[in-house]
Amino acid sequence: MDAFTLAYIEAALWSTMDNADGRGGEPLDANYGFSAIASETMTNIVEDCRKFQQGNDADIGDDCDQAGHDFLLTRNRHGAGFWDGDWPDDVGDRLAAASHAFGEFDLYVGDDGLIYG
């Protein structure tokens, strides 16, 4: 798995709360790892990351770790991401627009203990 996709998954796990306690819970990465992600969800994640990178490789450049992280935050409108100052304004604006075009992708823990999206 490439650095962009790994960073995307790490961001998804720490930014998603397990609401099992009914009060907000803990970030998923406190109790779950990559192996808990259901295979069909992992396939969707990998494909989205591949498509995003292919369509935006000139703007991403060599900063794959940060771009994977920011793709997740931006597409899910977490209030941080491509537009918050780490990227040149024109690049950040293009990458933010491309992220929003993918729509939100939220994770949740299924009754079987696997993570779905």
Secondary structure, 3 states (H helix, E strand, C coil): CCHHHHHHHHHHHHHCEEHHHCCCCEEHHHCCCHHHECHHHHHHHHHHHHHHHHHHHHHHCCCHHHHHHHHHHHHCCCCCCCCCCCCCHHHHHHHHHHHHHHCCCCCEECCCCCEEC
